[in-house]
Amino acid sequence: MSEVRANRVAEQMKKELGQIITRKLKDPRVGFVTVTDVEVTGDLQQAKIFISVLGDEKQKHETLVGLAKAKGFIRSEIGQRIRLRKTPELVFEFDEALEYGNRIEGILRDLNKK
């Protein structure tokens, strides 16, 4: 039962985070960010947010620093938009799946050329 609720909260948080980061967050360090996935623990105490950032490594690092600094603001916005007894603690991480998939696609393309 709690797993179903955690999944519903995660999907709602993913939707709201996309809007908050693109529309309300004014930090110049935060570049073009896409929220790819959100994982919420069963007790709804922590949320791991996977993001994808357009740009080089420096821009990715600056974006992660900007999001870490704005964590309190983002958490309060989530708390206002999603009615929960306690708003989950936010942890931002890069989504490595996209880069991994692109690398595999490149390897397969090279194999097909041979």
Order of alpha helices (4+ residues) and beta strands (2+ residues): alpha-beta-beta-alpha-alpha-beta-alpha
